[in-house]
Amino acid sequence: MFFASKDEPQPYDLSNFSVLVVEDSHSMMELLSAMLKSFGVGEILVCNSAKEAQDLLTITQARVQSRHISGVDVVLTDWLMPGGSGLELINWVRAHNDEKIKFLPIIVISGYTSEKVIAMARDSGANEALVKPLSGKSLAQRITSVIEQPRAFLQTPNYFGPDRRRHETPIKFEDRRVIQPEEFTVHND
């Protein structure tokens, strides 16, 4: 269960929740798993590369169709790993034909704190990003964010993923966007 003070809403029951952790560092994988267990997450799947995650997601999400078993609800992935990076995993997920995979919330966790890495993760279709070292509170906040404030998915000629805008901000200048409204699709699933 998540941490809650008396002023905060009651914690979620995550006993039916499934999280895939993709992390090449064994100690970080153990730390993330321990945090998720303390939150009450029912199923924690772990692997150490994007390729392993792809195989696991393919099998896990397929079993949902064959039986009444829940699939993965959220992916937590490291950014830089041997055997396939977080970027490669995000690209594979967002380009997938199976909607159970394509629309998965993805939270990137990285020790690389540059704005460039965060922007690349966002522009590739990650829902959220966290910087290592991370706290249980920050992880809980990101998971809560993808539960409570799911963003619509957009499809444009060059992008598929969650809407990157977090706020509707009126512009005070001429609109220079080159994509017309009829050129993109919004998915509110």
N, C-alpha and C positions, 0 to 999 in steps of 0.2 A: 504494500500500500504506500501511497505517497505521503509525504510529511504534511501535516495540517495543523495550523494553530486554531485557536477558537474563532478568529476572524475570517479564516479561510473556509471555502466549501469543503464538504466531506470528501475523503479520498475515494478514488475509484476502486472497484473490485476488478482486479486484473487477472483473476485466476483463470479466465478463459482466453487470455491474451497470449499471443505467440510472437516472440521477437527473434529475429535472426541477427546475430552479432558476427561481423566479418572483420577480423583483426589478426594481424600476423604476430603481434607481441603476446606471448602466453600470459605474462603478468597483467597486461591491460585487458585481455580477454577475461581473465579471472576476476579482475576488479569490476568490469562492466556486468558480468554475470552475477556477482555478489550484490551489486546495486539493484539489478533487476529483480533478483530473488527477494531483496528487502522491500521492494515495491509490491510484491505479491504476484509478479508475472508467472503465469501458469506453465508456459513452455518457453525455454530458452535454447535456441539452436545456435551452435557455434561452428565457424570454419575460419581458415586463415588465408584465403585468397578469393579474388573475384571469380575465378574459374570454378572453385569449389562451391561458392555461393550460387552461381548460375545453375550448376547441377542440382544442388539442394533445393533451390526454388522451383526448378522444373518438376522435380519429383514431388515435393511437398504440395505445390499448388495443384498438381494433377491428381493427387490422392483425394483432394476435396471433391472432385467430380465423381470419383468412384465410390466413396463412402461419405458419411456425414461427419467428416472430421474438419476441424478448422485449419485454415492455412496460415501463413505468416501474416501478421498484422502490421509490423513495422520492421524496417531494415536499419540497423546501425552499422555503418561501414567506415573503416579507416580510409584515409585518402591515398596514402602511398604504401603499397605492399608488393612484394615479389609475387609472381604468379597472377598478375592482373591487378590493376589499381582500382580505387574507388570510382574514379572517372569512367573507367571501362565498364564497371558494374552498373553505374547509373545509366550510361548510354545503352547498355544491353537491356536493362529493365524498361526504360522509356520507349525503346524501339520494339519491344516484344509484341507479339500478336495476341497473346492471352491477356485479357483485361485484368484478371486477378493478379497478374504480375505487373503489367504496365502502369497501373494506378497505385502501386504500393507506396506508402510514405517512406521516404529515405532521409535519414539523419546522418550527415557526414561528421566524423570525428577526426580531427587532424592536429598534429603537433606543429604543423606549418601555419603560422598565424597571419600570413600576408593577406592583404585585401585581394590580391590576385587569385589566391587559392579559393577563398570564400566566394568571390565572383564567378570563378570557373565552376564551382560546385553548384551555385545557384543557377547559372546560365546553362548548365547541363541537365537540370531538372531535380536537384535535391530540394527537399521541403525545408530542411533546417540544417544548421551547421553548428558545431561545438568545437572549441579549441582545448587541446590537452595542455596542462592537466585540467580535468574537469571534476566538478563536485556532483554529489548525488542530487543536490537541489537543481543545478543547471540541467542535468539529464532529465529529471522529473518535469521541469518546465518545458523542455522541448517535446517530450512525449505528450504532455498535456496539451501543448499547442497543436500538434497534429490531430489530436482527438477533438478538442473543443473548437478549433478554428481551421477546419480543413479548407484549403483554398481550391477554387475551381481550377481545372486543368485546361490549358490552352493548347491549341494546335495551330501553328502557323507554318509557312513553308520551311522555316529554319529552326523551329523549336517545338517540342512537346514536353509539357510538364506543368507543375503548379504555377499559377499566376505569380509572377515575381513581385508584383506591387502589393504592398501590405496595407496601403491606405489609398483612398481616392482623394487625390489632390488636384484641385482645379488648376489648369495652366493659365498663365497670365500673358501669353504670347501666342503667336500664330502656331497652329498645330502642324508640325512638320512630319508627322508619321506617314510613312509611305504605304503601309498595309491598310487596305480598306476593310471595314467591318465584315464584308462578305468573304474576305480572304482568310478568316480564321474561324475556328470552331471552339466553343466553350463546352466543357464537360463538367456538369455539376453532380457527379455520382457520389 
